[in-house]
Amino acid sequence: MGKTQTTSIPILAPAASDTGSVRSKLIIMAVSTTFVALLSASIGMLLYDMRTFKQYWVDDLRTQAEIIASVTAPALAFNDSQTARQNLAVLKVRPQILSGAIYTAGGARFAGYTHSSRTPEYPARPGQPGYIIEGDQLEVWHSILQNGELLGTVYLRARFALGERMLDYAVILGGVLMASMVIAALVASRLQKGITTPLQAVTDVAREVVQRRDFSVRVPGHQGGEIGVLVAAFNDMLAEIGRRSHALQEANLTLEHEMQVRHRAEQALLLADRRKDEFLATLAHELRNPLAPIRTGLDILRIRSGDAQATQRATDIMERQLRQMVRLVDDLLDVTRINTGKFAIKMGRVELKAVVNDALEVVRSYIELHGHELVIDLPDRPVFLNGDATRLAQILSNLLNNAAKYTNRGGRVSLTARVEDQTLVVSVADNGIGIAPEMLDHVFEMFVQVDSTLERTNAGLGVGLSLARKLVELHGGTIEARSGGVGRGSEFIVRLPIVVEPEMPAKNTPATFITSESYRILLADDNVDFVNSIGALLSAMGHSVVITHNGPDALTAAARFCPDYAFLDIGLPKMSGYDLARGIRKLPCGSITLLVAVTGWGQEKDRQLAFEAGFDHHMVKPVRFEQIEEILSNRTLIKKVRG
């Protein structure tokens, strides 16, 4: 085949007289759609206004007639026409009411009133109770009753300027309609260029190919999007026809197959993109709270790197928040939860002060930023809840954040807790903008804003309180809002069931064990690096430590060593940790040994198996040394009551 020269056809603008062009059709379609929509809305609004205007005047004039009838009944009963005229004279404050009259039960006019100085016109006889609209005037008749007896009739006539109101309304709607049509035409005229210009270029090239049978011409330009795909496909099609015109049918089949593949790929991309958005939305919401204190901790490490106390405090904060993030990442791996958008809570035994500390870590910087005074009042004794520590902290942080947000700078935010029977009552109060009485029943609804009238720069999306209520209900509790009104602060009260357990019995421990700060500790784990490092730390603290790496050696050491504490792995070689615990309990000194299971199995059934085997505590790997220190330092931690 000979080499052909590729040429480009310049883009020709459509002729102004071409009324059948895509450009004209797009503009006409946009303007016509806008006109029909606006015209329908205008007619509906006009008819609705006519109806409401009429009903308003009828109800207003009926009410006025009813009032006059009520105050004029005694005057009719005592034939006091002077008082009746005085009652009608009150109508002068209503210039729309042209005239009024009072008729006796016999039909005679008893008193009259007219707004203007001209000779008044009254009906000769009273009509039936009701109203009549004649032209631009509205007449109302109302009976005067006393103790069920008809004393007379009240007549009122008022201006009913429905035509003027409809004319004004129609002029306004007409102006809006015309302005909207002009704007729609301008916008459509501008937007259509992105579609018609590439299409016109394709049309010109197609015309050139048909007239000259020259398949070397191409559509110039490199547009993006679907129009760009169309231009590229058109050029490719011309090249294919030029090279293999005899195989046109085969090329069409190939193109059709490619379009189907592309369509399936687009559908797959759309599905993946939607799932990505759902995942990112969940991730952003769930990780926002723990990320804030972690970032603050990094700032502390950067700014106060030489301050050992500040560095330790920042490290502790970041470590606690990292644990929360690990827990949240585990939740996000639950495909069902991500697809359904439902919260999955993991129930466990948590202590109130730990939950409050986690919540304060999230919101303290925000409260301090607003200069608020933060007051915390918690029970002296530990209070345990059966719930999800992360979600419980999220409830309190949402409420504290909400209190700080709607309190003017330098306000007061308090968190108090008390125990009533077997219920924990937590109150989060502030002296902020307060809540209107009619809003108290709606503040927990999704997207409801407490402060919808004031211009507040910190207003959120209105989901915090709704989320807090759902989390409280998932924990078997309730939440309510209280406020003295606008400007008088607000209070949110959360009630949650507490865990009530019997007092733990004291261990029969020798006196030397009670007074000494050095303990005999047995460590049994087949992870040599882990157990040796823990043993070195405990030995450095002055404790007597024996390290073993399998079950039989650990049992032999326990019989000889009589440990005060034994930290045992469950998956030990030759003998499981469960069997080892049972064996230690059978030893003469086994009753005074506090057994701690250290394992990577953390399900509730694993904890139950450990307690049934004789363990006093259950720790899930990775274990921090602070957890071991806490068990050693708490002298009142005794064996959990079994059975």
C-alpha positions as CSV (number, residue, x, y, z in Angstrom):
1,M,0.0,0.0,0.0
2,G,1.2,3.5,-0.7
3,K,1.8,6.0,2.0
4,T,-1.1,8.5,2.4
5,Q,-0.8,12.0,3.7
6,T,-2.8,12.9,6.8
7,T,-4.6,16.2,6.8
8,S,-6.8,18.0,9.3
9,I,-10.1,19.7,8.6
10,P,-10.6,23.0,10.5
11,I,-13.6,23.1,12.8
12,L,-16.5,25.0,11.1
13,A,-19.0,26.9,13.3
14,P,-22.6,26.0,12.6
15,A,-24.5,28.4,10.4
16,A,-26.7,30.9,12.2
17,S,-29.7,30.0,10.1
18,D,-29.3,26.3,10.8
19,T,-32.3,26.0,13.2
20,G,-32.1,22.2,13.1
21,S,-28.6,22.0,14.6
22,V,-27.7,20.3,17.8
23,R,-26.8,23.7,19.3
24,S,-30.3,25.1,18.7
25,K,-32.0,22.0,19.9
26,L,-30.0,22.0,23.1
27,I,-30.8,25.6,23.8
28,I,-34.5,25.1,23.0
29,M,-34.7,22.0,25.1
30,A,-33.1,23.8,28.1
31,V,-35.2,26.9,27.8
32,S,-38.4,24.9,27.2
33,T,-37.8,22.7,30.2
34,T,-37.1,25.7,32.4
35,F,-40.2,27.5,31.1
36,V,-42.6,24.6,31.7
37,A,-41.2,24.0,35.2
38,L,-41.4,27.7,36.2
39,L,-44.8,28.2,34.6
40,S,-46.2,25.1,36.4
41,A,-44.8,26.3,39.7
42,S,-46.0,29.9,39.1
43,I,-49.6,28.7,38.4
44,G,-49.6,26.5,41.4
45,M,-48.3,29.3,43.7
46,L,-50.8,31.7,42.2
47,L,-53.8,29.3,42.8
48,Y,-52.6,28.5,46.3
49,D,-52.2,32.2,47.2
50,M,-55.7,32.9,45.9
51,R,-57.1,30.2,48.1
52,T,-55.2,31.2,51.2
53,F,-55.9,34.9,50.7
54,K,-59.7,34.2,50.4
55,Q,-59.6,31.9,53.5
56,Y,-57.6,34.4,55.5
57,W,-60.1,37.2,54.9
58,V,-63.2,35.0,55.5
59,D,-61.7,33.6,58.8
60,D,-60.6,37.1,59.9
61,L,-64.0,38.7,59.2
62,R,-65.8,35.8,60.9
63,T,-63.7,36.2,63.9
64,Q,-64.3,40.0,64.0
65,A,-68.1,39.3,63.7
66,E,-67.9,36.7,66.5
67,I,-66.2,39.2,68.8
68,I,-68.7,41.9,68.1
69,A,-71.6,39.4,68.6
70,S,-70.1,38.4,72.0
71,V,-69.7,42.0,73.3
72,T,-73.0,43.2,71.9
73,A,-75.3,40.5,73.2
74,P,-75.8,42.3,76.6
75,A,-76.6,45.6,74.7
76,L,-79.3,43.8,72.6
77,A,-80.7,42.1,75.7
78,F,-81.1,45.5,77.4
79,N,-82.0,47.4,74.3
80,D,-78.9,49.6,74.7
81,S,-78.3,50.9,71.1
82,Q,-75.7,53.4,72.3
83,T,-73.4,50.6,73.6
84,A,-74.0,48.6,70.4
85,R,-72.9,51.6,68.3
86,Q,-69.8,52.1,70.5
87,N,-68.9,48.4,70.0
88,L,-69.2,48.8,66.2
89,A,-67.1,52.0,66.3
90,V,-64.1,49.9,67.4
91,L,-64.0,48.7,63.7
92,K,-62.4,52.0,62.7
93,V,-59.0,50.5,63.6
94,R,-59.7,48.1,60.6
95,P,-59.8,50.4,57.5
96,Q,-60.5,47.4,55.3
97,I,-63.9,46.9,57.0
98,L,-66.2,49.4,55.1
99,S,-69.4,49.1,57.2
100,G,-71.1,47.1,59.9
101,A,-74.5,46.7,61.4
102,I,-76.4,44.9,64.2
103,Y,-79.9,43.6,63.6
104,T,-82.5,42.5,66.2
105,A,-84.0,39.1,66.2
106,G,-87.0,40.6,64.4
107,G,-84.8,41.8,61.5
108,A,-84.7,45.5,62.4
109,R,-81.4,47.4,62.3
110,F,-80.4,48.1,65.8
111,A,-77.0,49.9,65.3
112,G,-74.7,50.7,62.3
113,Y,-71.2,51.8,61.4
114,T,-69.5,53.0,58.3
115,H,-65.8,53.7,57.7
116,S,-66.3,56.7,55.3
117,S,-68.4,59.8,55.7
118,R,-70.7,58.9,52.8
119,T,-74.2,57.6,53.4
120,P,-73.9,54.0,54.6
121,E,-75.6,51.2,52.8
122,Y,-77.0,48.4,54.8
123,P,-79.1,45.4,53.8
124,A,-82.8,45.9,54.6
125,R,-83.0,42.5,56.3
126,P,-80.3,40.3,57.9
127,G,-79.2,37.3,55.8
128,Q,-78.4,33.8,56.8
129,P,-75.2,33.2,58.8
130,G,-72.2,32.8,56.4
131,Y,-70.4,35.0,53.9
132,I,-70.9,36.3,50.4
133,I,-68.2,37.6,48.0
134,E,-69.5,40.1,45.4
135,G,-66.9,41.7,43.2
136,D,-64.3,43.3,45.4
137,Q,-66.3,43.2,48.6
138,L,-66.9,40.5,51.3
139,E,-70.0,40.3,53.4
140,V,-70.3,38.2,56.6
141,W,-73.4,37.4,58.7
142,H,-73.1,36.0,62.2
143,S,-75.8,35.2,64.7
144,I,-75.9,36.7,68.2
145,L,-76.8,34.1,70.7
146,Q,-77.2,34.1,74.5
147,N,-78.1,31.0,76.4
148,G,-79.1,29.4,73.1
149,E,-81.5,32.2,72.3
150,L,-81.2,34.2,69.1
151,L,-80.9,37.9,70.0
152,G,-79.9,39.3,66.6
153,T,-77.4,39.3,63.8
154,V,-74.0,41.0,63.1
155,Y,-73.4,42.2,59.6
156,L,-69.9,43.2,58.3
157,R,-68.8,44.3,54.8
158,A,-65.1,44.6,53.9
159,R,-62.9,45.3,50.9
160,F,-61.8,42.1,49.2
161,A,-59.0,43.2,46.9
162,L,-58.3,39.8,45.4
163,G,-57.8,41.1,41.9
164,E,-55.2,43.6,43.0
165,R,-53.3,41.0,44.9
166,M,-53.4,38.5,42.1
167,L,-52.2,41.2,39.7
168,D,-49.2,42.1,41.9
169,Y,-48.4,38.4,42.4
170,A,-48.7,37.7,38.7
171,V,-46.4,40.6,37.8
172,I,-43.8,39.4,40.3
173,L,-44.0,35.8,39.0
174,G,-43.9,37.0,35.4
175,G,-40.7,39.0,36.1
176,V,-39.1,36.0,37.8
177,L,-40.2,33.8,34.9
178,M,-38.7,36.1,32.2
179,A,-35.4,36.5,34.1
180,S,-35.1,32.8,34.6
181,M,-35.7,32.2,30.9
182,V,-33.0,34.7,29.9
183,I,-30.6,33.1,32.4
184,A,-31.4,29.6,31.2
185,A,-30.9,30.6,27.6
186,L,-27.5,32.2,28.4
187,V,-26.3,29.2,30.4
188,A,-27.5,26.7,27.8
189,S,-25.9,28.7,25.0
190,R,-22.5,28.6,26.9
191,L,-22.6,25.0,27.9
192,Q,-23.7,23.6,24.6
193,K,-20.3,24.6,23.1
194,G,-18.6,21.8,24.9
195,I,-20.8,19.3,23.1
196,T,-21.6,20.9,19.7
197,T,-18.0,22.0,18.8
198,P,-16.5,18.5,18.8
199,L,-19.6,17.1,17.2
200,Q,-19.4,19.7,14.4
201,A,-15.8,18.8,13.8
202,V,-16.8,15.1,13.5
203,T,-19.6,16.1,11.1
204,D,-17.3,18.1,8.9
205,V,-14.8,15.2,8.7
206,A,-17.5,12.8,7.9
207,R,-18.8,15.0,5.1
208,E,-15.3,15.3,3.7
209,V,-14.8,11.5,3.7
210,V,-18.2,10.9,1.9
211,Q,-17.5,13.6,-0.7
212,R,-13.8,12.8,-1.5
213,R,-13.6,9.2,-0.4
214,D,-10.4,10.2,1.4
215,F,-9.9,8.2,4.6
216,S,-6.6,10.0,5.5
217,V,-8.4,13.0,7.0
218,R,-8.6,13.2,10.8
219,V,-10.5,15.1,13.4
220,P,-8.1,17.5,15.0
221,G,-7.9,18.2,18.8
222,H,-7.4,16.1,21.9
223,Q,-10.6,16.5,23.9
224,G,-11.1,14.7,27.1
225,G,-14.1,12.8,28.5
226,E,-16.6,10.9,26.6
227,I,-16.5,13.3,23.6
228,G,-12.7,12.7,23.5
229,V,-13.3,9.0,23.4
230,L,-15.8,9.5,20.6
231,V,-13.3,11.6,18.5
232,A,-10.5,9.1,19.1
233,A,-12.7,6.2,18.2
234,F,-13.8,8.0,15.0
235,N,-10.2,8.6,13.9
236,D,-9.3,5.0,14.6
237,M,-12.3,3.9,12.6
238,L,-11.2,6.0,9.6
239,A,-7.7,4.6,9.8
240,E,-9.1,1.0,10.0
241,I,-11.4,1.7,7.0
242,G,-8.6,3.1,5.0
243,R,-6.4,0.1,5.6
244,R,-8.9,-2.6,5.4
245,S,-12.1,-1.4,3.8
246,H,-13.0,-5.0,2.7
247,A,-13.1,-6.0,6.4
248,L,-15.6,-3.4,7.6
249,Q,-18.0,-5.9,9.1
250,E,-15.2,-7.5,11.1
251,A,-14.0,-4.1,12.3
252,N,-17.6,-3.3,13.4
253,L,-17.8,-6.5,15.4
254,T,-14.5,-5.8,17.0
255,L,-15.6,-2.3,17.9
256,E,-18.8,-3.5,19.4
257,H,-17.0,-6.0,21.5
258,E,-14.6,-3.4,22.7
259,M,-17.5,-1.1,23.7
260,Q,-19.1,-3.9,25.7
261,V,-15.8,-4.5,27.5
262,R,-15.4,-0.8,28.2
263,H,-19.0,-0.6,29.5
264,R,-18.4,-3.6,31.9
265,A,-15.1,-2.0,33.0
266,E,-16.9,1.3,33.7
267,Q,-19.5,-0.4,35.7
268,A,-16.9,-2.2,37.7
269,L,-15.1,1.1,38.3
270,L,-18.3,2.8,39.4
271,L,-19.0,0.0,41.9
272,A,-15.4,0.1,43.2
273,D,-15.6,3.9,43.5
274,R,-18.9,3.7,45.4
275,R,-17.4,1.2,47.8
276,K,-14.3,3.3,48.1
277,D,-16.4,6.3,49.1
278,E,-18.3,4.3,51.7
279,F,-15.0,3.0,53.1
280,L,-13.4,6.5,53.2
281,A,-16.5,8.0,54.9
282,T,-16.5,5.4,57.6
283,L,-12.7,5.6,58.0
284,A,-12.7,9.4,58.3
285,H,-15.5,9.3,60.9
286,E,-14.1,6.5,63.0
287,L,-10.4,7.6,63.0
288,R,-10.9,11.3,63.4
289,N,-11.1,11.3,67.2
290,P,-8.0,9.2,68.0
291,L,-6.0,11.0,65.3
292,A,-6.4,14.3,67.1
293,P,-4.6,13.5,70.3
294,I,-2.0,11.5,68.4
295,R,-1.2,14.6,66.4
296,T,-1.1,16.6,69.6
297,G,1.3,14.1,71.1
298,L,3.5,14.5,68.0
299,D,3.5,18.2,68.5
300,I,4.5,17.8,72.1
301,L,7.4,15.5,71.1
302,R,8.5,18.0,68.6
303,I,8.2,21.1,70.7
304,R,9.2,19.8,74.1
305,S,11.5,17.0,73.1
306,G,13.8,17.8,76.1
307,D,11.1,17.6,78.7
308,A,11.0,14.0,79.9
309,Q,7.8,14.3,81.7
310,A,6.0,15.9,78.8
311,T,7.5,13.3,76.4
312,Q,6.2,10.5,78.7
313,R,2.8,12.0,78.9
314,A,2.6,12.4,75.1
315,T,3.8,8.9,74.6
316,D,1.1,7.5,77.0
317,I,-1.6,9.5,75.2
318,M,-0.4,8.3,71.8
319,E,-0.2,4.7,73.0
320,R,-3.8,4.7,74.3
321,Q,-5.1,6.3,71.2
322,L,-3.1,3.8,69.0
323,R,-4.9,1.0,70.8
324,Q,-8.2,2.6,70.0
325,M,-7.1,2.9,66.3
326,V,-6.2,-0.7,66.2
327,R,-9.6,-1.6,67.6
328,L,-11.2,0.7,64.9
329,V,-9.2,-0.9,62.1
330,D,-10.4,-4.3,63.3
331,D,-14.0,-3.0,63.1
332,L,-13.4,-1.6,59.6
333,L,-12.3,-5.0,58.4
334,D,-15.8,-6.3,59.0
335,V,-17.2,-6.2,55.4
336,T,-20.8,-6.5,56.6
337,R,-20.5,-3.5,58.8
338,I,-19.0,-1.4,56.0
339,N,-21.7,-2.4,53.5
340,T,-24.7,-1.9,55.8
341,G,-23.4,1.2,57.6
342,K,-24.3,-0.3,61.0
343,F,-22.1,0.0,64.1
344,A,-20.7,-3.2,65.5
345,I,-20.0,-2.8,69.3
346,K,-17.8,-5.2,71.2
347,M,-19.1,-5.6,74.8
348,G,-16.7,-5.9,77.7
349,R,-16.1,-4.8,81.2
350,V,-14.8,-1.2,81.3
351,E,-14.2,1.3,84.1
352,L,-15.9,4.7,84.0
353,K,-12.7,6.8,84.7
354,A,-10.9,5.1,81.8
355,V,-13.8,6.0,79.5
356,V,-13.8,9.6,80.7
357,N,-10.1,9.9,80.3
358,D,-10.3,8.6,76.7
359,A,-13.1,11.1,75.9
360,L,-11.2,14.0,77.5
361,E,-8.2,13.2,75.4
362,V,-10.3,13.8,72.3
363,V,-12.0,17.0,73.3
364,R,-9.7,18.7,75.8
365,S,-7.8,20.6,73.2
366,Y,-11.0,21.8,71.6
367,I,-12.4,23.0,75.0
368,E,-9.2,24.7,75.9
369,L,-9.2,26.4,72.4
370,H,-12.5,28.0,73.3
371,G,-11.3,29.1,76.7
372,H,-14.0,27.1,78.6
373,E,-13.8,26.0,82.2
374,L,-14.0,22.2,82.4
375,V,-15.4,20.7,85.6
376,I,-15.2,16.9,86.2
377,D,-16.9,15.2,89.2
378,L,-16.8,11.4,89.2
379,P,-17.6,8.9,92.0
380,D,-14.7,8.0,94.3
381,R,-15.1,4.2,94.0
382,P,-14.6,2.5,90.7
383,V,-17.7,2.1,88.5
384,F,-17.7,-0.7,85.9
385,L,-19.9,-0.9,82.8
386,N,-20.6,-3.6,80.4
387,G,-20.0,-2.0,77.0
388,D,-17.6,-0.9,74.3
389,A,-14.9,1.4,75.7
390,T,-14.3,3.1,72.4
391,R,-18.0,3.7,71.8
392,L,-18.7,4.9,75.4
393,A,-15.8,7.3,75.0
394,Q,-17.3,8.5,71.7
395,I,-20.6,9.2,73.4
396,L,-19.0,11.4,76.1
397,S,-16.7,13.1,73.6
398,N,-19.7,13.9,71.3
399,L,-21.6,15.4,74.2
400,L,-18.6,17.4,75.5
401,N,-17.8,18.6,72.0
402,N,-21.4,19.7,71.5
403,A,-21.4,21.6,74.8
404,A,-18.2,23.4,73.9
405,K,-19.4,24.2,70.4
406,Y,-22.6,25.9,71.5
407,T,-21.1,27.8,74.5
408,N,-19.7,31.3,74.0
409,R,-16.0,31.7,74.6
410,G,-15.0,31.5,78.3
411,G,-18.0,29.5,79.3
412,R,-18.4,26.5,81.7
413,V,-18.7,22.9,80.7
414,S,-19.2,20.2,83.3
415,L,-19.2,16.4,83.4
416,T,-20.6,14.8,86.5
417,A,-21.5,11.1,87.2
418,R,-23.3,9.4,90.1
419,V,-24.7,6.0,90.8
420,E,-28.4,5.5,91.5
421,D,-29.3,1.9,92.4
422,Q,-27.7,-0.1,89.6
423,T,-27.6,2.8,87.1
424,L,-24.9,5.2,86.2
425,V,-26.2,8.7,85.6
426,V,-23.8,10.9,83.6
427,S,-24.6,14.6,83.1
428,V,-22.9,16.9,80.6
429,A,-24.0,20.5,81.2
430,D,-23.0,23.9,79.9
431,N,-24.0,27.6,80.3
432,G,-24.2,28.1,76.5
433,I,-26.9,29.2,74.1
434,G,-29.5,26.7,75.4
435,I,-32.3,24.9,73.6
436,A,-35.7,26.2,72.9
437,P,-38.5,24.1,74.5
438,E,-40.0,23.1,71.1
439,M,-36.6,21.8,70.0
440,L,-36.0,19.4,73.0
441,D,-37.8,16.6,71.3
442,H,-35.9,17.0,68.1
443,V,-32.3,17.6,69.0
444,F,-31.5,13.9,68.6
445,E,-32.8,13.6,65.1
446,M,-30.3,13.4,62.2
447,F,-29.1,16.7,60.8
448,V,-31.2,18.8,63.2
449,Q,-29.4,22.0,64.3
450,V,-30.1,23.4,67.8
451,D,-28.9,26.9,66.7
452,S,-30.5,27.3,63.2
453,T,-31.1,31.0,63.5
454,L,-27.8,32.4,64.7
455,E,-24.7,32.6,62.5
456,R,-22.3,30.3,64.2
457,T,-19.0,29.4,62.6
458,N,-18.7,26.1,64.5
459,A,-22.0,24.6,63.5
460,G,-21.7,21.0,62.4
461,L,-23.8,18.7,60.3
462,G,-26.1,17.8,63.1
463,V,-25.2,14.1,63.5
464,G,-23.3,14.1,66.8
465,L,-26.3,13.9,69.1
466,S,-28.1,11.4,66.9
467,L,-25.1,9.1,66.9
468,A,-24.7,9.5,70.7
469,R,-28.3,8.4,71.2
470,K,-27.9,5.3,69.0
471,L,-24.8,4.3,70.8
472,V,-26.4,4.8,74.2
473,E,-29.4,2.7,73.1
474,L,-27.0,-0.1,71.9
475,H,-25.6,-0.2,75.4
476,G,-29.1,-0.6,76.9
477,G,-29.2,3.0,78.2
478,T,-31.2,6.2,77.6
479,I,-30.3,9.8,76.9
480,E,-32.4,13.0,77.4
481,A,-31.9,16.7,76.8
482,R,-32.8,19.4,79.3
483,S,-32.7,23.2,79.0
484,G,-34.2,26.2,80.7
485,G,-34.6,27.9,77.3
486,V,-32.6,30.0,74.9
487,G,-29.6,31.5,76.6
488,R,-29.9,29.4,79.7
489,G,-27.6,26.5,78.9
490,S,-28.3,22.9,78.3
491,E,-27.8,19.5,80.0
492,F,-27.7,16.0,78.5
493,I,-28.2,13.1,80.9
494,V,-27.1,9.6,80.0
495,R,-28.3,6.6,82.0
496,L,-26.4,3.3,81.6
497,P,-26.6,0.0,83.6
498,I,-23.6,-0.8,85.7
499,V,-21.9,-4.1,86.4
500,V,-22.7,-5.2,90.0
501,E,-20.4,-8.0,91.2
502,P,-19.9,-9.6,94.7
503,E,-17.0,-8.4,96.8
504,M,-13.9,-10.4,96.0
505,P,-12.7,-12.6,99.0
506,A,-9.3,-11.9,100.5
507,K,-6.6,-14.5,99.7
508,N,-5.1,-16.5,102.4
509,T,-1.7,-15.0,102.0
510,P,1.2,-15.2,104.4
511,A,2.1,-12.0,106.3
512,T,5.5,-11.8,104.7
513,F,3.8,-11.7,101.3
514,I,1.5,-8.8,102.4
515,T,4.2,-6.6,103.7
516,S,7.0,-7.3,101.2
517,E,7.5,-5.4,97.9
518,S,9.4,-8.3,96.3
519,Y,7.4,-11.2,94.8
520,R,8.2,-14.7,93.5
521,I,7.1,-14.7,89.9
522,L,6.9,-17.7,87.5
523,L,7.0,-17.0,83.7
524,A,6.1,-19.8,81.2
525,D,6.1,-19.0,77.5
526,D,7.7,-20.6,74.4
527,N,8.4,-17.2,73.0
528,V,12.0,-16.9,74.3
529,D,12.6,-13.2,73.4
530,F,9.3,-12.1,75.0
531,V,9.6,-14.0,78.2
532,N,13.3,-13.3,78.7
533,S,12.7,-9.5,78.2
534,I,9.8,-9.5,80.7
535,G,11.9,-11.5,83.1
536,A,14.8,-9.1,82.9
537,L,12.5,-6.2,83.7
538,L,10.9,-7.9,86.7
539,S,14.3,-9.0,88.0
540,A,15.6,-5.4,87.7
541,M,12.6,-4.4,89.9
542,G,13.8,-6.7,92.7
543,H,11.5,-9.7,92.1
544,S,12.5,-13.3,92.2
545,V,11.8,-14.7,88.7
546,V,11.9,-18.2,87.3
547,I,11.6,-18.6,83.5
548,T,10.4,-21.8,81.7
549,H,9.5,-22.6,78.1
550,N,7.2,-25.6,78.4
551,G,4.4,-27.0,80.6
552,P,6.1,-29.8,82.5
553,D,9.1,-27.6,83.4
554,A,6.8,-24.9,84.6
555,L,4.8,-27.3,86.8
556,T,8.1,-28.6,88.4
557,A,9.3,-25.0,89.0
558,A,6.0,-24.1,90.6
559,A,6.2,-27.1,93.0
560,R,9.7,-26.1,94.0
561,F,9.4,-22.3,93.8
562,C,5.9,-21.7,95.3
563,P,5.4,-18.5,93.2
564,D,3.2,-15.6,94.3
565,Y,2.3,-14.8,90.7
566,A,2.4,-17.1,87.6
567,F,2.1,-15.6,84.1
568,L,1.4,-18.6,81.8
569,D,1.1,-18.9,78.0
570,I,-1.9,-21.1,76.9
571,G,-0.1,-22.6,73.9
572,L,2.8,-24.2,75.7
573,P,4.7,-27.3,74.3
574,K,4.0,-30.7,75.9
575,M,1.3,-29.3,78.2
576,S,-1.3,-26.6,77.5
577,G,-1.7,-23.6,79.8
578,Y,-5.1,-24.9,80.9
579,D,-3.7,-28.2,82.2
580,L,-0.7,-26.4,83.7
581,A,-3.1,-24.1,85.7
582,R,-5.1,-27.1,87.0
583,G,-1.8,-28.8,88.0
584,I,-0.6,-25.7,89.9
585,R,-3.9,-25.5,91.8
586,K,-3.4,-29.0,93.0
587,L,0.0,-28.2,94.6
588,P,0.1,-27.4,98.3
589,C,1.0,-23.8,97.7
590,G,-1.2,-23.5,94.6
591,S,-4.0,-21.8,96.5
592,I,-2.0,-18.7,97.1
593,T,-0.6,-18.3,93.6
594,L,-2.3,-15.7,91.4
595,L,-2.5,-17.2,87.9
596,V,-2.5,-14.9,84.9
597,A,-3.2,-16.3,81.4
598,V,-1.1,-14.6,78.7
599,T,-2.4,-15.6,75.2
600,G,-3.2,-14.4,71.7
601,W,-6.7,-15.9,72.0
602,G,-9.0,-13.1,73.2
603,Q,-12.6,-14.3,72.5
604,E,-15.1,-14.5,75.3
605,K,-15.1,-18.3,75.1
606,D,-11.3,-18.2,75.6
607,R,-11.7,-16.1,78.7
608,Q,-14.3,-18.5,80.1
609,L,-12.1,-21.5,79.5
610,A,-9.2,-19.7,81.3
611,F,-11.3,-18.9,84.3
612,E,-12.7,-22.5,84.4
613,A,-9.1,-23.8,84.4
614,G,-8.3,-21.8,87.5
615,F,-6.8,-18.6,86.1
616,D,-7.5,-15.3,88.0
617,H,-6.8,-13.0,85.0
618,H,-6.8,-13.2,81.2
619,M,-4.4,-10.9,79.2
620,V,-4.4,-10.8,75.4
621,K,-1.1,-10.4,73.5
622,P,0.7,-8.1,72.8
623,V,1.0,-7.5,76.5
624,R,2.5,-4.2,77.8
625,F,4.7,-4.2,80.8
626,E,2.4,-1.6,82.4
627,Q,-0.3,-4.2,82.5
628,I,1.9,-6.6,84.5
629,E,2.9,-3.8,86.8
630,E,-0.7,-2.9,87.4
631,I,-1.5,-6.5,88.5
632,L,1.6,-6.6,90.8
633,S,0.9,-3.2,92.3
634,N,-2.8,-3.7,93.0
635,R,-2.7,-5.6,96.3
636,T,-6.5,-6.0,96.5
637,L,-6.8,-7.9,93.1
638,I,-7.8,-11.4,94.3
639,K,-8.9,-14.4,92.4
640,K,-12.1,-14.0,90.6
641,V,-15.0,-15.7,92.2
642,R,-15.7,-18.8,90.0
643,G,-18.9,-20.7,89.6
